[in-house]
Amino acid sequence: MPRHPKKPRLLIADGRAYLWTLRHRHSVVDSGRSCRETLTLYPQPAGVGGPLRIVFAGGPGRYVPGGAPLGSGDVGFVRGASLNLHEPGAVRALLDAASASGWQPEGRRVVEIDGWRLLEAVAAQAEATGPTCPRPATTTTDP
C-alpha cells in the first residue's frame, strides 16, 4: 500500500531525528500562475526546536512543476542543477547546506530559507565530491 503523500517522513541525520513534509502550492502573481514547493523539517522530539522551511518559488530560469511532464517534487534551474524533493538524499543534502549556512535545529522560531540558494550550494558540493551524498540519510516512510 502506498504511503499517504501528506504524512510526514522520518529522517535521521547526524544522530538527530527530523520529520519532514513536502507541499506544493499555486498562487497568482502579476496576472500569472506561480508554483512553489515547500520542504519543512521538524526537529524531533517535538518542541526541541523550530521548523525549517526550505522554499522553492517558480521564476525565470527555474522550474517548480506541479506534475506531468515532470514529476512531483522536482525543482531545478532550467539550465543547471535539479533535485527531487521526495528523495531522502536530496532532503539530507539541503539540510546539510542549511546547517552550513548557519541554521541551527535548536532555534525556537520557524526559519524560512530560499531553496534556490541551497540548491546552488548542494550542486557545487555534488560537483566537487561526485553525485553521491557524502553522508547517507536514513529515512522511513512512517514515523
Backbone bond lengths (Angstrom), bond angles and torsions (degrees), N, CA, C in turn:
res aa  C-N    CA-C-N  psi(-1)  N-CA   C-N-CA  omega(-1)  CA-C   N-CA-C  phi
1 M - - - 1.451 - - 1.524 108.60 -
2 P 1.344 118.36 129.10 1.464 120.43 -179.74 1.520 111.69 -67.76
3 R 1.316 115.17 153.51 1.457 120.13 179.35 1.528 109.59 -74.87
4 H 1.317 115.73 152.58 1.463 121.23 177.20 1.530 107.62 -72.13
5 P 1.338 118.60 128.03 1.465 120.52 -173.89 1.525 114.91 -64.17
6 K 1.318 118.99 -20.67 1.465 120.27 -179.54 1.523 113.00 -96.85
7 K 1.323 117.30 -2.19 1.460 120.29 179.64 1.533 109.40 -78.80
8 P 1.323 118.16 129.76 1.470 120.56 -179.01 1.526 111.73 -60.12
9 R 1.332 114.27 148.22 1.462 121.40 175.89 1.521 108.40 -107.93
10 L 1.313 116.21 156.73 1.456 122.21 -178.57 1.518 109.68 -101.36
11 L 1.332 115.86 133.69 1.457 122.77 176.07 1.514 107.43 -127.71
12 I 1.324 117.19 131.37 1.464 122.26 174.87 1.524 106.77 -109.95
13 A 1.324 116.66 122.43 1.458 121.92 -179.62 1.520 109.08 -137.01
14 D 1.327 116.34 122.83 1.465 121.98 -179.88 1.520 111.87 53.77
15 G 1.333 117.79 39.07 1.452 122.30 177.06 1.522 115.04 78.72
16 R 1.313 117.55 2.84 1.466 121.85 179.37 1.514 108.52 -110.92
17 A 1.332 115.90 140.91 1.464 121.51 179.42 1.531 110.38 -97.04
18 Y 1.327 115.29 143.21 1.461 123.49 175.84 1.524 108.14 -136.31
19 L 1.311 116.86 140.93 1.450 120.97 164.97 1.511 105.88 -96.74
20 W 1.339 117.68 141.31 1.458 119.57 -179.91 1.516 111.40 -136.92
21 T 1.332 113.01 145.93 1.458 121.62 178.79 1.519 109.01 -131.62
22 L 1.323 115.55 158.40 1.451 121.91 176.38 1.515 107.83 -130.59
23 R 1.319 116.84 128.52 1.467 122.11 -179.63 1.526 109.73 -128.05
24 H 1.318 114.90 142.99 1.459 122.25 176.75 1.518 107.71 -112.53
25 R 1.321 116.73 135.47 1.468 120.80 -178.11 1.520 109.50 -136.56
26 H 1.330 115.13 144.64 1.465 122.52 176.19 1.521 108.39 -111.43
27 S 1.326 116.03 146.67 1.456 120.75 174.43 1.528 108.01 -149.01
28 V 1.319 115.61 166.10 1.456 120.96 177.55 1.524 107.68 -107.78
29 V 1.337 115.50 121.93 1.453 122.17 -178.53 1.525 107.96 -129.31
30 D 1.325 117.09 124.39 1.467 122.25 178.28 1.529 111.85 49.83
31 S 1.313 115.82 50.08 1.471 123.22 177.60 1.526 113.30 64.15
32 G 1.308 117.85 17.78 1.463 121.80 177.42 1.516 110.48 -132.75
33 R 1.310 114.86 159.71 1.464 120.14 -179.36 1.525 109.66 -86.42
34 S 1.316 116.08 139.13 1.451 121.98 179.74 1.521 109.46 -129.08
35 C 1.326 116.20 140.71 1.461 121.46 177.01 1.519 109.28 -112.35
36 R 1.315 114.19 154.71 1.458 119.23 174.61 1.517 109.24 -150.21
37 E 1.310 115.29 141.75 1.459 123.32 175.18 1.520 106.79 -109.61
38 T 1.327 115.90 133.70 1.459 120.47 177.42 1.518 108.96 -123.90
39 L 1.319 114.77 115.99 1.457 122.74 175.63 1.524 106.41 -97.29
40 T 1.328 117.25 122.00 1.463 120.70 -178.85 1.513 109.50 -119.14
41 L 1.332 115.72 128.80 1.462 122.13 176.85 1.522 108.55 -112.67
42 Y 1.326 115.81 131.20 1.463 122.98 -178.76 1.526 108.76 -114.41
43 P 1.352 118.69 110.66 1.465 119.71 176.67 1.530 110.19 -58.56
44 Q 1.338 115.34 142.09 1.456 121.61 -178.84 1.516 109.87 -118.06
45 P 1.329 118.87 152.35 1.452 126.22 -1.08 1.525 110.68 -68.81
46 A 1.310 115.42 161.32 1.466 121.39 -177.82 1.524 110.02 -52.44
47 G 1.334 115.40 137.96 1.458 120.55 177.34 1.515 114.80 94.38
48 V 1.354 118.54 -6.59 1.466 119.05 -179.21 1.522 112.73 -85.57
49 G 1.326 116.98 -11.42 1.453 120.53 179.03 1.512 110.49 -172.94
50 G 1.322 114.75 164.01 1.457 120.16 -179.68 1.518 111.64 -84.15
51 P 1.317 116.60 156.11 1.462 120.85 -179.87 1.524 112.90 -67.37
52 L 1.320 114.64 153.40 1.457 123.10 173.34 1.524 106.96 -110.83
53 R 1.329 116.54 122.12 1.468 122.00 176.84 1.521 108.50 -108.63
54 I 1.318 115.09 122.04 1.456 121.25 177.57 1.527 105.92 -109.74
55 V 1.335 115.95 114.92 1.467 121.70 -170.80 1.518 110.96 -110.61
56 F 1.336 114.28 129.48 1.459 122.35 174.40 1.520 107.66 -114.70
57 A 1.323 116.83 104.22 1.467 121.60 179.12 1.520 109.00 -99.06
58 G 1.332 116.15 138.43 1.454 121.02 178.70 1.517 110.85 -62.90
59 G 1.313 115.85 152.18 1.458 120.83 178.91 1.516 110.25 -177.66
60 P 1.319 117.44 -179.89 1.459 121.11 -179.53 1.527 111.63 -58.10
61 G 1.327 116.19 129.59 1.462 121.06 178.21 1.512 114.33 79.20
62 R 1.324 117.11 6.12 1.472 121.97 -178.19 1.518 108.88 -128.56
63 Y 1.321 116.13 151.90 1.460 118.30 173.04 1.519 110.86 -128.23
64 V 1.322 113.68 139.03 1.462 123.90 177.50 1.532 105.51 -140.29
65 P 1.325 116.77 74.28 1.457 118.93 -174.41 1.525 112.30 -73.96
66 G 1.302 114.83 156.73 1.457 120.99 177.16 1.514 111.82 -100.07
67 G 1.319 117.84 18.38 1.459 121.01 -178.59 1.522 110.06 140.91
68 A 1.339 116.29 -142.68 1.460 122.68 -172.92 1.523 111.72 -52.66
69 P 1.305 119.92 142.01 1.451 126.51 4.81 1.529 113.13 -83.30
70 L 1.321 117.87 -11.78 1.460 120.63 176.34 1.520 108.85 -93.56
71 G 1.296 116.62 159.57 1.447 120.23 -175.82 1.514 114.37 -79.33
72 S 1.300 114.68 160.15 1.453 121.58 174.45 1.523 108.62 -61.93
73 G 1.310 115.93 136.48 1.453 120.64 177.71 1.509 114.56 89.51
74 D 1.340 118.03 -6.05 1.455 120.79 178.76 1.525 109.46 -77.74
75 V 1.329 116.19 132.45 1.454 122.50 173.78 1.519 107.08 -139.06
76 G 1.321 116.28 151.33 1.453 117.60 177.83 1.503 112.85 175.48
77 F 1.318 113.00 176.22 1.449 121.25 174.65 1.525 107.34 -90.41
78 V 1.310 117.61 140.02 1.457 121.64 -178.24 1.527 110.10 -54.42
79 R 1.290 117.34 -41.20 1.465 121.70 178.73 1.522 109.73 -119.58
80 G 1.325 116.27 63.00 1.463 117.86 -180.00 1.505 113.04 176.06
81 A 1.298 114.17 -147.92 1.457 122.58 -172.82 1.527 112.25 -66.31
82 S 1.331 114.77 153.23 1.460 121.16 176.29 1.522 109.04 -148.38
83 L 1.329 115.28 161.94 1.464 122.43 177.45 1.519 108.81 -143.37
84 N 1.324 115.86 154.19 1.459 121.38 167.83 1.521 105.91 -106.09
85 L 1.319 117.02 113.82 1.462 122.00 -173.81 1.530 113.33 -74.50
86 H 1.324 117.69 -0.01 1.464 120.93 173.22 1.528 111.05 -87.37
87 E 1.313 117.51 -11.16 1.458 121.42 -177.24 1.531 110.78 -88.76
88 P 1.338 117.36 126.23 1.471 120.50 -179.54 1.526 113.61 -56.66
89 G 1.329 118.10 -35.13 1.463 120.74 178.63 1.515 111.81 -63.84
90 A 1.336 116.99 -37.73 1.463 121.09 177.58 1.525 110.48 -68.01
91 V 1.328 116.38 -41.39 1.468 120.87 178.32 1.528 109.49 -62.62
92 R 1.323 116.13 -43.59 1.469 120.72 179.54 1.527 110.64 -62.65
93 A 1.331 117.50 -43.21 1.460 120.58 179.81 1.528 111.24 -62.51
94 L 1.334 117.21 -40.60 1.463 120.56 177.37 1.527 111.21 -67.25
95 L 1.330 117.49 -39.53 1.468 121.45 176.63 1.529 110.24 -60.94
96 D 1.332 116.61 -44.64 1.470 120.60 178.41 1.529 111.08 -61.93
97 A 1.340 116.67 -42.04 1.471 120.45 179.66 1.527 110.62 -65.95
98 A 1.326 117.40 -39.26 1.471 120.55 178.10 1.528 110.07 -64.74
99 S 1.314 116.73 -41.58 1.473 120.47 178.41 1.520 110.69 -64.29
100 A 1.333 116.79 -41.40 1.468 120.92 178.70 1.520 111.96 -64.67
101 S 1.350 116.55 -27.18 1.472 119.18 179.58 1.525 112.26 -89.25
102 G 1.339 117.39 4.61 1.456 120.18 173.06 1.515 116.71 114.95
103 W 1.345 119.18 -7.15 1.464 119.45 178.78 1.518 109.59 -68.58
104 Q 1.345 115.54 134.99 1.458 121.53 178.52 1.522 109.32 -121.58
105 P 1.333 117.99 126.76 1.462 120.68 -176.29 1.525 114.02 -64.98
106 E 1.324 117.76 -15.72 1.466 119.96 -179.54 1.523 112.69 -79.38
107 G 1.322 117.73 -13.12 1.462 120.68 -179.80 1.517 111.03 -60.05
108 R 1.300 117.77 145.68 1.470 122.25 -175.49 1.521 113.79 -88.87
109 R 1.324 118.19 -18.38 1.460 120.89 -176.05 1.519 111.39 -93.60
110 V 1.318 114.99 157.54 1.454 120.74 171.31 1.518 107.51 -69.59
111 V 1.323 116.68 131.69 1.454 121.70 177.98 1.526 107.49 -116.67
112 E 1.345 115.92 128.86 1.457 121.17 178.03 1.518 108.60 -113.70
113 I 1.332 115.43 128.32 1.462 121.96 -176.88 1.521 108.85 -122.82
114 D 1.325 116.12 141.94 1.451 122.03 174.38 1.526 108.35 -69.09
115 G 1.317 116.98 114.58 1.452 121.84 -177.33 1.516 114.39 -64.05
116 W 1.324 117.16 -26.27 1.463 120.29 -178.72 1.520 111.34 -65.36
117 R 1.321 116.94 -36.71 1.475 120.87 175.52 1.526 110.18 -61.76
118 L 1.341 115.51 -44.09 1.462 120.29 -179.12 1.526 111.27 -68.81
119 L 1.340 116.83 -37.70 1.462 119.96 179.39 1.527 110.55 -61.50
120 E 1.322 117.20 -39.68 1.465 120.37 176.50 1.528 110.49 -61.04
121 A 1.340 117.62 -42.72 1.463 121.70 179.11 1.525 111.11 -65.90
122 V 1.337 117.34 -41.94 1.463 121.77 179.22 1.530 109.79 -64.08
123 A 1.334 117.00 -42.64 1.463 120.95 179.51 1.521 110.84 -64.06
124 A 1.322 117.59 -41.97 1.464 121.27 178.72 1.526 110.40 -63.83
125 Q 1.325 116.99 -40.57 1.467 121.26 178.36 1.523 110.35 -65.10
126 A 1.326 117.39 -43.82 1.461 121.39 -179.90 1.533 110.60 -63.73
127 E 1.333 116.56 -38.21 1.465 120.61 179.00 1.523 110.49 -65.78
128 A 1.330 116.69 -36.62 1.459 120.77 -178.20 1.526 112.55 -76.05
129 T 1.350 117.03 -33.84 1.466 119.95 -173.76 1.516 113.81 -111.08
130 G 1.310 117.61 -6.72 1.465 120.80 -175.39 1.505 109.49 103.77
131 P 1.329 117.71 171.12 1.463 121.37 -173.05 1.518 115.35 -72.11
132 T 1.320 119.42 -13.15 1.458 119.13 -178.03 1.517 111.12 -86.73
133 C 1.310 115.03 147.20 1.459 121.76 178.05 1.523 108.40 -67.16
134 P 1.338 119.75 130.78 1.458 121.32 -176.36 1.522 113.76 -63.91
135 R 1.306 118.33 -29.17 1.465 121.27 177.91 1.517 106.98 -128.41
136 P 1.318 117.42 127.58 1.462 119.33 -175.65 1.524 111.64 -69.49
137 A 1.314 113.88 149.42 1.458 121.37 174.11 1.522 108.43 -100.03
138 T 1.298 116.13 142.00 1.453 121.14 174.40 1.510 106.94 -107.22
139 T 1.308 116.29 131.35 1.453 119.60 -179.13 1.516 110.25 -142.21
140 T 1.290 114.65 154.86 1.455 121.35 171.71 1.508 106.73 -131.60
141 T 1.317 116.05 160.43 1.458 118.06 -179.82 1.524 112.32 -83.99
142 D 1.308 117.69 -22.51 1.461 120.86 -179.91 1.515 109.34 -127.09
143 P 1.342 117.81 126.71 1.466 120.25 178.76 1.516 111.85 -72.37
